[in-house]
Amino acid sequence: MSSVRNRFVWPLVVWTLVVWVPRIRNVWSDDDLSTAGQVGRTLLATSFVVSALVVARVSWHARSRAFTSRERGAVLGLAA
C-alpha cells in the first residue's frame, strides 16, 4: 500500500519541475523586469524546484516502505 501512495507523488514532482524550471529562463529573458525583480522571481521559482527535488529524493528512498512523518511533511509542503 505504501508504494501506491508513493507512486502518486511522482506526478506532483514532474508537474512542479515542468512548470517552474522554464519559469527561471522566462524571468531572465524579460527585459521589463529590474534585476531585483528577476532575482526575487528566480528565488521563488528555485524554492519550488528545490522542494520538488527534495520530495523526489524522499519518494525514491521510501519506494518500498511507508513515508515517515518527516517525509510526509515534505510531500505535503510541496503539495500545499
Distance bins in CASP14 RR format, pairs under 12 A and 6 or more apart:
PFRMAT RR
TARGET T0000
AUTHOR 0000-0000-0000
RMODE 2
METHOD distances of the structure
MODEL  1
1 7 0 0 0 0 0 1 0 0 0 0 0
1 8 0 0 0 0 0 1 0 0 0 0 0
1 64 0 0 0 0 0 1 0 0 0 0 0
1 65 0 0 0 0 0 1 0 0 0 0 0
1 66 1 0 0 1 0 0 0 0 0 0 0
1 67 0 0 0 0 0 1 0 0 0 0 0
2 8 0 0 0 0 0 1 0 0 0 0 0
2 9 0 0 0 0 0 1 0 0 0 0 0
2 59 0 0 0 0 0 1 0 0 0 0 0
2 62 1 0 0 1 0 0 0 0 0 0 0
2 63 0 0 0 0 1 0 0 0 0 0 0
2 64 1 0 0 1 0 0 0 0 0 0 0
2 65 1 0 1 0 0 0 0 0 0 0 0
2 66 1 1 0 0 0 0 0 0 0 0 0
2 67 1 0 0 1 0 0 0 0 0 0 0
2 68 0 0 0 0 0 1 0 0 0 0 0
2 71 0 0 0 0 0 1 0 0 0 0 0
2 72 0 0 0 0 0 1 0 0 0 0 0
3 9 0 0 0 0 0 1 0 0 0 0 0
3 10 0 0 0 0 0 1 0 0 0 0 0
3 59 0 0 0 0 0 1 0 0 0 0 0
3 60 0 0 0 0 0 1 0 0 0 0 0
3 62 0 0 0 0 1 0 0 0 0 0 0
3 63 1 0 0 1 0 0 0 0 0 0 0
3 64 1 0 0 1 0 0 0 0 0 0 0
3 65 0 0 0 0 1 0 0 0 0 0 0
3 66 0 0 0 0 1 0 0 0 0 0 0
3 67 0 0 0 0 0 1 0 0 0 0 0
4 10 0 0 0 0 0 1 0 0 0 0 0
4 63 0 0 0 0 0 1 0 0 0 0 0
4 66 0 0 0 0 0 1 0 0 0 0 0
4 67 0 0 0 0 0 1 0 0 0 0 0
5 12 0 0 0 0 0 1 0 0 0 0 0
5 59 0 0 0 0 1 0 0 0 0 0 0
5 62 0 0 0 0 1 0 0 0 0 0 0
5 63 0 0 0 0 0 1 0 0 0 0 0
5 65 0 0 0 0 0 1 0 0 0 0 0
5 66 1 0 0 1 0 0 0 0 0 0 0
5 67 1 0 0 1 0 0 0 0 0 0 0
5 71 0 0 0 0 0 1 0 0 0 0 0
5 72 0 0 0 0 1 0 0 0 0 0 0
5 75 0 0 0 0 1 0 0 0 0 0 0
5 76 0 0 0 0 0 1 0 0 0 0 0
6 12 0 0 0 0 0 1 0 0 0 0 0
6 13 0 0 0 0 0 1 0 0 0 0 0
6 55 0 0 0 0 0 1 0 0 0 0 0
6 56 0 0 0 0 0 1 0 0 0 0 0
6 58 0 0 0 0 1 0 0 0 0 0 0
6 59 1 0 1 0 0 0 0 0 0 0 0
6 60 0 0 0 0 1 0 0 0 0 0 0
6 61 0 0 0 0 1 0 0 0 0 0 0
6 62 1 0 1 0 0 0 0 0 0 0 0
6 63 1 0 1 0 0 0 0 0 0 0 0
6 64 0 0 0 0 1 0 0 0 0 0 0
6 65 0 0 0 0 1 0 0 0 0 0 0
6 66 0 0 0 0 1 0 0 0 0 0 0
6 67 1 0 0 1 0 0 0 0 0 0 0
6 71 0 0 0 0 1 0 0 0 0 0 0
6 72 0 0 0 0 0 1 0 0 0 0 0
6 75 0 0 0 0 1 0 0 0 0 0 0
7 13 0 0 0 0 0 1 0 0 0 0 0
7 59 0 0 0 0 1 0 0 0 0 0 0
7 60 0 0 0 0 0 1 0 0 0 0 0
7 62 0 0 0 0 0 1 0 0 0 0 0
7 63 0 0 0 0 1 0 0 0 0 0 0
7 64 0 0 0 0 0 1 0 0 0 0 0
8 14 0 0 0 0 0 1 0 0 0 0 0
8 15 0 0 0 0 0 1 0 0 0 0 0
8 55 0 0 0 0 0 1 0 0 0 0 0
8 59 0 0 0 0 1 0 0 0 0 0 0
8 67 0 0 0 0 0 1 0 0 0 0 0
8 75 0 0 0 0 1 0 0 0 0 0 0
8 79 0 0 0 0 0 1 0 0 0 0 0
9 15 0 0 0 0 0 1 0 0 0 0 0
9 16 0 0 0 0 0 1 0 0 0 0 0
9 52 0 0 0 0 0 1 0 0 0 0 0
9 54 0 0 0 0 0 1 0 0 0 0 0
9 55 1 0 0 1 0 0 0 0 0 0 0
9 56 0 0 0 0 1 0 0 0 0 0 0
9 57 0 0 0 0 0 1 0 0 0 0 0
9 58 0 0 0 0 1 0 0 0 0 0 0
9 59 1 0 1 0 0 0 0 0 0 0 0
9 60 0 0 0 0 1 0 0 0 0 0 0
9 61 0 0 0 0 0 1 0 0 0 0 0
9 62 0 0 0 0 1 0 0 0 0 0 0
9 63 0 0 0 0 1 0 0 0 0 0 0
9 67 0 0 0 0 1 0 0 0 0 0 0
9 71 0 0 0 0 1 0 0 0 0 0 0
9 72 0 0 0 0 0 1 0 0 0 0 0
9 73 0 0 0 0 0 1 0 0 0 0 0
9 74 0 0 0 0 1 0 0 0 0 0 0
9 75 1 0 1 0 0 0 0 0 0 0 0
9 76 0 0 0 0 0 1 0 0 0 0 0
9 77 0 0 0 0 0 1 0 0 0 0 0
9 78 0 0 0 0 1 0 0 0 0 0 0
9 79 0 0 0 0 1 0 0 0 0 0 0
10 16 0 0 0 0 0 1 0 0 0 0 0
10 17 0 0 0 0 0 1 0 0 0 0 0
10 52 0 0 0 0 0 1 0 0 0 0 0
10 55 0 0 0 0 1 0 0 0 0 0 0
10 56 1 0 0 1 0 0 0 0 0 0 0
10 58 0 0 0 0 0 1 0 0 0 0 0
10 59 1 0 0 1 0 0 0 0 0 0 0
10 60 0 0 0 0 1 0 0 0 0 0 0
10 62 0 0 0 0 0 1 0 0 0 0 0
10 63 0 0 0 0 0 1 0 0 0 0 0
10 75 0 0 0 0 0 1 0 0 0 0 0
10 78 0 0 0 0 0 1 0 0 0 0 0
11 17 0 0 0 0 0 1 0 0 0 0 0
11 18 0 0 0 0 0 1 0 0 0 0 0
11 52 0 0 0 0 0 1 0 0 0 0 0
11 55 0 0 0 0 0 1 0 0 0 0 0
11 56 0 0 0 0 0 1 0 0 0 0 0
11 59 0 0 0 0 0 1 0 0 0 0 0
11 78 0 0 0 0 0 1 0 0 0 0 0
11 79 0 0 0 0 0 1 0 0 0 0 0
12 18 0 0 0 0 0 1 0 0 0 0 0
12 19 0 0 0 0 0 1 0 0 0 0 0
12 48 0 0 0 0 0 1 0 0 0 0 0
12 51 0 0 0 0 0 1 0 0 0 0 0
12 52 1 0 0 1 0 0 0 0 0 0 0
12 55 1 0 0 1 0 0 0 0 0 0 0
12 56 0 0 0 0 1 0 0 0 0 0 0
12 58 0 0 0 0 0 1 0 0 0 0 0
12 59 0 0 0 0 1 0 0 0 0 0 0
12 74 0 0 0 0 0 1 0 0 0 0 0
12 75 1 0 0 1 0 0 0 0 0 0 0
12 76 0 0 0 0 0 1 0 0 0 0 0
12 77 0 0 0 0 0 1 0 0 0 0 0
12 78 1 0 0 1 0 0 0 0 0 0 0
12 79 1 0 0 1 0 0 0 0 0 0 0
12 80 0 0 0 0 0 1 0 0 0 0 0
13 19 0 0 0 0 0 1 0 0 0 0 0
13 20 0 0 0 0 0 1 0 0 0 0 0
13 21 0 0 0 0 0 1 0 0 0 0 0
13 48 0 0 0 0 0 1 0 0 0 0 0
13 49 0 0 0 0 0 1 0 0 0 0 0
13 50 0 0 0 0 0 1 0 0 0 0 0
13 51 0 0 0 0 1 0 0 0 0 0 0
13 52 1 0 1 0 0 0 0 0 0 0 0
13 53 0 0 0 0 1 0 0 0 0 0 0
13 54 0 0 0 0 1 0 0 0 0 0 0
13 55 1 0 1 0 0 0 0 0 0 0 0
13 56 1 0 1 0 0 0 0 0 0 0 0
13 57 0 0 0 0 1 0 0 0 0 0 0
13 58 0 0 0 0 1 0 0 0 0 0 0
13 59 1 0 0 1 0 0 0 0 0 0 0
13 60 0 0 0 0 1 0 0 0 0 0 0
13 74 0 0 0 0 0 1 0 0 0 0 0
13 75 0 0 0 0 1 0 0 0 0 0 0
13 78 1 0 0 1 0 0 0 0 0 0 0
13 79 0 0 0 0 0 1 0 0 0 0 0
14 20 0 0 0 0 0 1 0 0 0 0 0
14 21 0 0 0 0 0 1 0 0 0 0 0
14 52 0 0 0 0 1 0 0 0 0 0 0
14 53 0 0 0 0 0 1 0 0 0 0 0
14 55 0 0 0 0 0 1 0 0 0 0 0
14 56 0 0 0 0 1 0 0 0 0 0 0
14 59 0 0 0 0 0 1 0 0 0 0 0
14 78 0 0 0 0 0 1 0 0 0 0 0
15 21 0 0 0 0 0 1 0 0 0 0 0
15 48 0 0 0 0 0 1 0 0 0 0 0
15 52 0 0 0 0 1 0 0 0 0 0 0
15 55 0 0 0 0 0 1 0 0 0 0 0
15 56 0 0 0 0 0 1 0 0 0 0 0
15 78 0 0 0 0 0 1 0 0 0 0 0
15 79 0 0 0 0 0 1 0 0 0 0 0
16 22 0 0 0 0 0 1 0 0 0 0 0
16 23 0 0 0 0 0 1 0 0 0 0 0
16 45 0 0 0 0 0 1 0 0 0 0 0
16 46 0 0 0 0 0 1 0 0 0 0 0
16 47 0 0 0 0 0 1 0 0 0 0 0
16 48 1 0 1 0 0 0 0 0 0 0 0
16 49 1 0 0 1 0 0 0 0 0 0 0
16 50 0 0 0 0 0 1 0 0 0 0 0
16 51 1 0 0 1 0 0 0 0 0 0 0
16 52 1 1 0 0 0 0 0 0 0 0 0
16 53 0 0 0 0 1 0 0 0 0 0 0
16 54 0 0 0 0 0 1 0 0 0 0 0
16 55 0 0 0 0 1 0 0 0 0 0 0
16 56 0 0 0 0 1 0 0 0 0 0 0
16 75 0 0 0 0 0 1 0 0 0 0 0
16 77 0 0 0 0 0 1 0 0 0 0 0
16 78 1 0 0 1 0 0 0 0 0 0 0
16 79 0 0 0 0 1 0 0 0 0 0 0
17 23 0 0 0 0 0 1 0 0 0 0 0
17 24 0 0 0 0 0 1 0 0 0 0 0
17 45 0 0 0 0 0 1 0 0 0 0 0
17 46 0 0 0 0 0 1 0 0 0 0 0
17 48 0 0 0 0 1 0 0 0 0 0 0
17 49 1 0 0 1 0 0 0 0 0 0 0
17 50 0 0 0 0 0 1 0 0 0 0 0
17 51 0 0 0 0 0 1 0 0 0 0 0
17 52 1 0 1 0 0 0 0 0 0 0 0
17 53 0 0 0 0 1 0 0 0 0 0 0
17 55 0 0 0 0 0 1 0 0 0 0 0
17 56 0 0 0 0 1 0 0 0 0 0 0
17 78 0 0 0 0 0 1 0 0 0 0 0
18 48 0 0 0 0 0 1 0 0 0 0 0
18 49 0 0 0 0 0 1 0 0 0 0 0
18 52 0 0 0 0 1 0 0 0 0 0 0
19 26 0 0 0 0 0 1 0 0 0 0 0
19 44 0 0 0 0 0 1 0 0 0 0 0
19 45 0 0 0 0 1 0 0 0 0 0 0
19 48 1 0 0 1 0 0 0 0 0 0 0
19 49 0 0 0 0 1 0 0 0 0 0 0
19 52 0 0 0 0 1 0 0 0 0 0 0
20 26 0 0 0 0 0 1 0 0 0 0 0
20 27 0 0 0 0 0 1 0 0 0 0 0
20 41 0 0 0 0 0 1 0 0 0 0 0
20 42 0 0 0 0 0 1 0 0 0 0 0
20 43 0 0 0 0 0 1 0 0 0 0 0
20 44 0 0 0 0 1 0 0 0 0 0 0
20 45 1 0 1 0 0 0 0 0 0 0 0
20 46 0 0 0 0 1 0 0 0 0 0 0
20 47 0 0 0 0 1 0 0 0 0 0 0
20 48 1 0 1 0 0 0 0 0 0 0 0
20 49 1 0 1 0 0 0 0 0 0 0 0
20 50 0 0 0 0 1 0 0 0 0 0 0
20 51 0 0 0 0 1 0 0 0 0 0 0
20 52 1 0 0 1 0 0 0 0 0 0 0
20 53 0 0 0 0 0 1 0 0 0 0 0
20 78 0 0 0 0 0 1 0 0 0 0 0
21 27 0 0 0 0 0 1 0 0 0 0 0
21 42 0 0 0 0 0 1 0 0 0 0 0
21 45 1 0 0 1 0 0 0 0 0 0 0
21 46 0 0 0 0 1 0 0 0 0 0 0
21 48 0 0 0 0 1 0 0 0 0 0 0
21 49 1 0 0 1 0 0 0 0 0 0 0
21 50 0 0 0 0 0 1 0 0 0 0 0
21 52 0 0 0 0 1 0 0 0 0 0 0
21 53 0 0 0 0 0 1 0 0 0 0 0
22 28 0 0 0 0 0 1 0 0 0 0 0
22 29 0 0 0 0 0 1 0 0 0 0 0
22 45 0 0 0 0 1 0 0 0 0 0 0
22 48 0 0 0 0 0 1 0 0 0 0 0
22 49 0 0 0 0 0 1 0 0 0 0 0
23 29 0 0 0 0 0 1 0 0 0 0 0
23 30 0 0 0 0 0 1 0 0 0 0 0
23 38 0 0 0 0 0 1 0 0 0 0 0
23 40 0 0 0 0 0 1 0 0 0 0 0
23 41 1 0 0 1 0 0 0 0 0 0 0
23 42 0 0 0 0 1 0 0 0 0 0 0
23 43 0 0 0 0 0 1 0 0 0 0 0
23 44 0 0 0 0 1 0 0 0 0 0 0
23 45 1 0 1 0 0 0 0 0 0 0 0
23 46 0 0 0 0 1 0 0 0 0 0 0
23 47 0 0 0 0 0 1 0 0 0 0 0
23 48 0 0 0 0 1 0 0 0 0 0 0
23 49 0 0 0 0 1 0 0 0 0 0 0
24 30 0 0 0 0 0 1 0 0 0 0 0
24 38 0 0 0 0 1 0 0 0 0 0 0
24 39 0 0 0 0 0 1 0 0 0 0 0
24 40 0 0 0 0 0 1 0 0 0 0 0
24 41 0 0 0 0 1 0 0 0 0 0 0
24 42 1 0 1 0 0 0 0 0 0 0 0
24 43 0 0 0 0 1 0 0 0 0 0 0
24 44 0 0 0 0 1 0 0 0 0 0 0
24 45 1 0 1 0 0 0 0 0 0 0 0
24 46 1 0 0 1 0 0 0 0 0 0 0
24 47 0 0 0 0 0 1 0 0 0 0 0
24 48 0 0 0 0 1 0 0 0 0 0 0
24 49 1 0 0 1 0 0 0 0 0 0 0
24 50 0 0 0 0 0 1 0 0 0 0 0
25 38 0 0 0 0 0 1 0 0 0 0 0
25 41 0 0 0 0 0 1 0 0 0 0 0
25 42 0 0 0 0 1 0 0 0 0 0 0
25 45 0 0 0 0 1 0 0 0 0 0 0
26 32 0 0 0 0 0 1 0 0 0 0 0
26 33 0 0 0 0 1 0 0 0 0 0 0
26 38 0 0 0 0 0 1 0 0 0 0 0
26 41 0 0 0 0 1 0 0 0 0 0 0
26 42 0 0 0 0 0 1 0 0 0 0 0
26 45 0 0 0 0 1 0 0 0 0 0 0
27 33 1 0 0 1 0 0 0 0 0 0 0
27 34 0 0 0 0 0 1 0 0 0 0 0
27 35 0 0 0 0 0 1 0 0 0 0 0
27 36 0 0 0 0 0 1 0 0 0 0 0
27 37 1 0 0 1 0 0 0 0 0 0 0
27 38 1 0 1 0 0 0 0 0 0 0 0
27 39 0 0 0 0 1 0 0 0 0 0 0
27 40 0 0 0 0 1 0 0 0 0 0 0
27 41 1 0 1 0 0 0 0 0 0 0 0
27 42 1 0 1 0 0 0 0 0 0 0 0
27 43 0 0 0 0 1 0 0 0 0 0 0
27 44 0 0 0 0 1 0 0 0 0 0 0
27 45 1 0 0 1 0 0 0 0 0 0 0
27 46 0 0 0 0 0 1 0 0 0 0 0
28 35 0 0 0 0 1 0 0 0 0 0 0
28 37 0 0 0 0 0 1 0 0 0 0 0
28 38 1 0 1 0 0 0 0 0 0 0 0
28 39 0 0 0 0 1 0 0 0 0 0 0
28 40 0 0 0 0 0 1 0 0 0 0 0
28 41 0 0 0 0 1 0 0 0 0 0 0
28 42 1 0 0 1 0 0 0 0 0 0 0
28 45 0 0 0 0 0 1 0 0 0 0 0
29 38 0 0 0 0 1 0 0 0 0 0 0
29 41 0 0 0 0 0 1 0 0 0 0 0
29 42 0 0 0 0 0 1 0 0 0 0 0
30 37 0 0 0 0 1 0 0 0 0 0 0
30 38 1 0 0 1 0 0 0 0 0 0 0
30 41 0 0 0 0 1 0 0 0 0 0 0
30 42 0 0 0 0 0 1 0 0 0 0 0
31 38 0 0 0 0 0 1 0 0 0 0 0
32 38 0 0 0 0 0 1 0 0 0 0 0
32 41 0 0 0 0 0 1 0 0 0 0 0
33 39 0 0 0 0 1 0 0 0 0 0 0
33 40 0 0 0 0 1 0 0 0 0 0 0
33 41 1 0 0 1 0 0 0 0 0 0 0
33 42 0 0 0 0 0 1 0 0 0 0 0
34 40 0 0 0 0 1 0 0 0 0 0 0
34 41 0 0 0 0 0 1 0 0 0 0 0
35 41 0 0 0 0 0 1 0 0 0 0 0
35 42 0 0 0 0 0 1 0 0 0 0 0
36 42 0 0 0 0 0 1 0 0 0 0 0
36 43 0 0 0 0 0 1 0 0 0 0 0
37 43 0 0 0 0 1 0 0 0 0 0 0
37 44 0 0 0 0 1 0 0 0 0 0 0
37 45 0 0 0 0 0 1 0 0 0 0 0
38 44 0 0 0 0 0 1 0 0 0 0 0
38 45 0 0 0 0 0 1 0 0 0 0 0
38 46 0 0 0 0 0 1 0 0 0 0 0
39 45 0 0 0 0 0 1 0 0 0 0 0
39 46 0 0 0 0 0 1 0 0 0 0 0
40 46 0 0 0 0 1 0 0 0 0 0 0
40 47 0 0 0 0 0 1 0 0 0 0 0
41 47 0 0 0 0 0 1 0 0 0 0 0
41 48 0 0 0 0 0 1 0 0 0 0 0
42 48 0 0 0 0 0 1 0 0 0 0 0
42 49 0 0 0 0 0 1 0 0 0 0 0
42 50 0 0 0 0 0 1 0 0 0 0 0
43 49 0 0 0 0 0 1 0 0 0 0 0
43 50 0 0 0 0 0 1 0 0 0 0 0
44 50 0 0 0 0 0 1 0 0 0 0 0
44 51 0 0 0 0 0 1 0 0 0 0 0
45 51 0 0 0 0 0 1 0 0 0 0 0
45 52 0 0 0 0 0 1 0 0 0 0 0
46 52 0 0 0 0 0 1 0 0 0 0 0
46 53 0 0 0 0 0 1 0 0 0 0 0
47 53 0 0 0 0 0 1 0 0 0 0 0
47 54 0 0 0 0 0 1 0 0 0 0 0
47 77 0 0 0 0 0 1 0 0 0 0 0
47 78 0 0 0 0 0 1 0 0 0 0 0
48 54 0 0 0 0 0 1 0 0 0 0 0
48 55 0 0 0 0 0 1 0 0 0 0 0
48 77 0 0 0 0 0 1 0 0 0 0 0
48 78 1 0 0 1 0 0 0 0 0 0 0
48 79 0 0 0 0 0 1 0 0 0 0 0
48 80 0 0 0 0 0 1 0 0 0 0 0
49 55 0 0 0 0 0 1 0 0 0 0 0
49 56 0 0 0 0 0 1 0 0 0 0 0
49 78 0 0 0 0 0 1 0 0 0 0 0
50 56 0 0 0 0 0 1 0 0 0 0 0
50 57 0 0 0 0 0 1 0 0 0 0 0
50 74 0 0 0 0 0 1 0 0 0 0 0
50 78 0 0 0 0 1 0 0 0 0 0 0
51 57 0 0 0 0 0 1 0 0 0 0 0
51 58 0 0 0 0 0 1 0 0 0 0 0
51 73 0 0 0 0 0 1 0 0 0 0 0
51 74 1 0 0 1 0 0 0 0 0 0 0
51 75 0 0 0 0 1 0 0 0 0 0 0
51 76 0 0 0 0 0 1 0 0 0 0 0
51 77 1 0 0 1 0 0 0 0 0 0 0
51 78 1 0 1 0 0 0 0 0 0 0 0
51 79 0 0 0 0 1 0 0 0 0 0 0
51 80 0 0 0 0 0 1 0 0 0 0 0
52 58 0 0 0 0 0 1 0 0 0 0 0
52 59 0 0 0 0 0 1 0 0 0 0 0
52 74 0 0 0 0 0 1 0 0 0 0 0
52 75 0 0 0 0 0 1 0 0 0 0 0
52 77 0 0 0 0 0 1 0 0 0 0 0
52 78 1 0 0 1 0 0 0 0 0 0 0
52 79 0 0 0 0 0 1 0 0 0 0 0
53 59 0 0 0 0 0 1 0 0 0 0 0
53 60 0 0 0 0 0 1 0 0 0 0 0
53 74 0 0 0 0 0 1 0 0 0 0 0
53 78 0 0 0 0 1 0 0 0 0 0 0
54 60 0 0 0 0 0 1 0 0 0 0 0
54 61 0 0 0 0 0 1 0 0 0 0 0
54 70 0 0 0 0 0 1 0 0 0 0 0
54 71 0 0 0 0 1 0 0 0 0 0 0
54 73 0 0 0 0 0 1 0 0 0 0 0
54 74 1 0 1 0 0 0 0 0 0 0 0
54 75 0 0 0 0 1 0 0 0 0 0 0
54 77 0 0 0 0 1 0 0 0 0 0 0
54 78 1 0 0 1 0 0 0 0 0 0 0
55 61 0 0 0 0 0 1 0 0 0 0 0
55 62 0 0 0 0 0 1 0 0 0 0 0
55 67 0 0 0 0 0 1 0 0 0 0 0
55 70 0 0 0 0 0 1 0 0 0 0 0
55 71 0 0 0 0 1 0 0 0 0 0 0
55 72 0 0 0 0 0 1 0 0 0 0 0
55 73 0 0 0 0 1 0 0 0 0 0 0
55 74 1 0 1 0 0 0 0 0 0 0 0
55 75 1 0 1 0 0 0 0 0 0 0 0
55 76 0 0 0 0 1 0 0 0 0 0 0
55 77 0 0 0 0 1 0 0 0 0 0 0
55 78 1 0 1 0 0 0 0 0 0 0 0
55 79 0 0 0 0 1 0 0 0 0 0 0
55 80 0 0 0 0 0 1 0 0 0 0 0
56 62 0 0 0 0 0 1 0 0 0 0 0
56 63 0 0 0 0 0 1 0 0 0 0 0
56 71 0 0 0 0 0 1 0 0 0 0 0
56 74 0 0 0 0 0 1 0 0 0 0 0
56 75 0 0 0 0 0 1 0 0 0 0 0
56 78 0 0 0 0 1 0 0 0 0 0 0
57 63 0 0 0 0 0 1 0 0 0 0 0
57 71 0 0 0 0 1 0 0 0 0 0 0
57 74 0 0 0 0 1 0 0 0 0 0 0
57 75 0 0 0 0 0 1 0 0 0 0 0
57 78 0 0 0 0 0 1 0 0 0 0 0
58 65 0 0 0 0 0 1 0 0 0 0 0
58 67 1 0 0 1 0 0 0 0 0 0 0
58 68 0 0 0 0 1 0 0 0 0 0 0
58 69 0 0 0 0 0 1 0 0 0 0 0
58 70 0 0 0 0 1 0 0 0 0 0 0
58 71 1 0 1 0 0 0 0 0 0 0 0
58 72 0 0 0 0 1 0 0 0 0 0 0
58 73 0 0 0 0 1 0 0 0 0 0 0
58 74 1 0 1 0 0 0 0 0 0 0 0
58 75 1 0 0 1 0 0 0 0 0 0 0
58 76 0 0 0 0 0 1 0 0 0 0 0
58 77 0 0 0 0 0 1 0 0 0 0 0
58 78 0 0 0 0 1 0 0 0 0 0 0
59 65 0 0 0 0 0 1 0 0 0 0 0
59 66 0 0 0 0 0 1 0 0 0 0 0
59 67 0 0 0 0 1 0 0 0 0 0 0
59 71 0 0 0 0 1 0 0 0 0 0 0
59 72 0 0 0 0 0 1 0 0 0 0 0
59 74 0 0 0 0 1 0 0 0 0 0 0
59 75 1 0 0 1 0 0 0 0 0 0 0
59 78 0 0 0 0 0 1 0 0 0 0 0
60 67 0 0 0 0 0 1 0 0 0 0 0
60 71 0 0 0 0 0 1 0 0 0 0 0
61 67 0 0 0 0 1 0 0 0 0 0 0
61 68 0 0 0 0 1 0 0 0 0 0 0
61 70 0 0 0 0 0 1 0 0 0 0 0
61 71 0 0 0 0 1 0 0 0 0 0 0
61 74 0 0 0 0 0 1 0 0 0 0 0
62 68 1 0 0 1 0 0 0 0 0 0 0
62 69 0 0 0 0 0 1 0 0 0 0 0
62 70 0 0 0 0 0 1 0 0 0 0 0
62 71 1 0 1 0 0 0 0 0 0 0 0
62 72 0 0 0 0 1 0 0 0 0 0 0
62 73 0 0 0 0 0 1 0 0 0 0 0
62 74 0 0 0 0 0 1 0 0 0 0 0
62 75 0 0 0 0 1 0 0 0 0 0 0
63 71 0 0 0 0 0 1 0 0 0 0 0
65 71 0 0 0 0 1 0 0 0 0 0 0
66 72 0 0 0 0 1 0 0 0 0 0 0
66 75 0 0 0 0 0 1 0 0 0 0 0
67 73 0 0 0 0 1 0 0 0 0 0 0
67 74 0 0 0 0 1 0 0 0 0 0 0
67 75 1 0 0 1 0 0 0 0 0 0 0
67 76 0 0 0 0 1 0 0 0 0 0 0
68 74 0 0 0 0 1 0 0 0 0 0 0
68 75 0 0 0 0 0 1 0 0 0 0 0
69 75 0 0 0 0 0 1 0 0 0 0 0
69 76 0 0 0 0 0 1 0 0 0 0 0
70 76 0 0 0 0 0 1 0 0 0 0 0
70 77 0 0 0 0 0 1 0 0 0 0 0
71 77 0 0 0 0 0 1 0 0 0 0 0
71 78 0 0 0 0 0 1 0 0 0 0 0
72 78 0 0 0 0 0 1 0 0 0 0 0
72 79 0 0 0 0 0 1 0 0 0 0 0
73 79 0 0 0 0 1 0 0 0 0 0 0
73 80 0 0 0 0 1 0 0 0 0 0 0
74 80 0 0 0 0 0 1 0 0 0 0 0
END
